Every structure is written in structure tokens, then in C-alpha cells.
Amino acid sequence: MRRRAFTASALAGLAAPLAAPAIAQQEWPTKPLRMVIPYPPGGPSDVSTRIVMDRAAQSLGQPIVFDNKAGASGMIGGEFVKNQAVDNHTFLTTTTAMVCITRHLQPIPFDPDKDFVTVSRMCTSWGIFAIHPSVPARTVAEFVAYAKANPGKINFGSSGLATITHLFGEMLQLEAGIKMTHVPYRGSAPATNALVAGEVQAQFDQTCLPHVKAGKLIGLAMLSNVRHPDFPDVPTLREAGYRKEEGDSWFGILAPTGTSPAVIAKLEKAIGDAVRSPDVVEKLHLGGCYVTYLNAADFRGRINDESRMFGNIIQKGNIKLT
């Protein structure tokens, strides 16, 4: 009897430490989550993060503290989170440019592959390939034919050197074998204003959408993988025979390396549930985005693939920041 009692007592003592982490995992989060957004308030990364994470917070049972740490194309916010002690409650919004493009152009203060783990991709910006009505083309095929007959004559604007709106133009040049002249601006709005005014003839940016809808610009193709519901007659660039490799302007969530896998899994599920909510889908649509949720593993694969792809475009196009 004594031996059996001792054995049961010993087993109970061994089980207690094993139960504690499980209980802790069930109770997470134990305090408000801190979501660092490395871009200014009001931009697409900020708006989409707030829409999705506000809904995710409802299922997690804790509020979200949004912390905008903008500057240096996301590098300031990324470095800040990298240098924080891991607390299982601090996370980072990320973008295509931040982890797939900038790293190929200059040294950055963190390693996207080693310093962070993926949680999930939330959504992607609607982008459109638009031209000024003066260009004698109404399809991508006609545009390519015109560009081939007039090398260098078409000027395409972008939100800045080596931005994704620039690289979309470079991608089309490489795939279609055409030559355009890149004109960088200080942001999407001035680039779009220049296109409307006819200062440039083409652009690859979501900010063109309202002007296409108003009839001031011609939409040749959506840059997304699906057609925009408000522009059902505008094909995707892939339907037109281009965009052989996938690359988008998306927004996702990262966690510092060392964050508990159980925490990652729970937050990943909360985000997945949030983006399936009809009101979240509608709010994202009104904000210029559509849901392209990926779980942690698939999101990591997408980052790897797009980093390689954009790196190749930058190398082949001999693109530099200066």
C-alpha cells in the first residue's frame, strides 16, 4: 500500500509542472497585445491592420494597443520589435516591400528570416495597370505592341524608386520585352496626378482605381490574381499572359523569433477567423484591400518566393536606390 501511494504521489508531482504550461497557453493573452505598425497612421498597412486586429481582439479577450513607429520604409519599426525582449504579446505588421524588396537594395537592421517568425498574411491591396487615354491601346496586347514599336516613348510613373509600383513596371518590361522610361514620384498620389495630367502615360498602382472609375484613366489589367468586383470587365495581368510569377502588395503579421509556437497558433487562428467575417471583408474592400489570408507556414513560403522573385527583377533591371 505504501509503495502504491508513493507511486501515485510521485506521478502527481511529475504531472504538475507539465500542466502549468498548458494552462498558461490556454490563458494567453494575459495582457493587451502590442501591435507595432512601422508606417504612418492612415496608410493601407495601418488601416488594414486595425480592421483585422480589432476583430481578432474580440475572440482573444484582450484589447490591442496600436503603436505606429514609422520611418525608413518600415525599418525603424522592424528594428524596434527585433530589439524588444520577447514577451509573447508584441507583434509587427509587415509588407511586401519591407521583407521582400528593401533587403535587395541596401543593408537593413534586421534579418527577416532569422529575427522574425510568420503569423499570417491578412490581405492584399488592389492594384491596377492604368494608362492615360492618349495612349492608343485598350488592351494589354495593344499596349505591348505600341511599346515595342515606340521603345522608351512611354513614361510610367511610380510612388518612388524601387517601390513595388516601380517593380511592377519593371516586371512587365522584362516579361513583354518592352522598354519604358521610369519616372519616380514622392508617393502614389503625385504619381497618379501626373498620369491624369498626361505627364506620364502609365502606372501600376491602386490609387488609379477612382480615376479609372471616373473615366479619366483607362484600366488595362488588375495586378491581383482575381478581378476586382467593381471592375468586372478589367482582366487580370495574368489573364493577359503576364505576371508569370506571383508578387503582390500585401500586409501580414510577424512575431519576434522566440515567441511561443502555441501563441503563434492561437493568434493565427484569431486572424483567420477575423478575415472570414463579412464586415471585415467589407471594411477591407472599402479600404482598397481584399482578403488573401495565409497561415504561418504558407506565409513564410510566400515571403521566400517573392523575395527571390523581386531580387531577380532588381538584379536584371539593375535597379539601385541612387
Secondary structure, 3 states (H helix, E strand, C coil): CHHHHHHHHHHHHHHHHHHHHHHHHHHCCCCCEEEEECCCCCCHHHHHHHHHHHHHHHHHCCCEEEEECCCHHHHHHHHHHHCCCCCCCEEEEEEHHHHHHHHHCCCCCCCCCCCEEEEEEEEEECCEEEECCCCCCCCHHHHHHHHHHCCCCCEEEECCCCCHHHHHHHHHHHHHCCCCEEEECCCHHHHHHHHHHCCCCEEECHHHHHHHHCCCCEEEEECCCCCCCCCCCCCECCCCCCCCCCCCCEEEEEEECCCCHHHHHHHHHHHHHHHCCHHHHHHHHHCCEEEEEECHHHHHHHHHHHHHHHHHHHHHCCCCCC
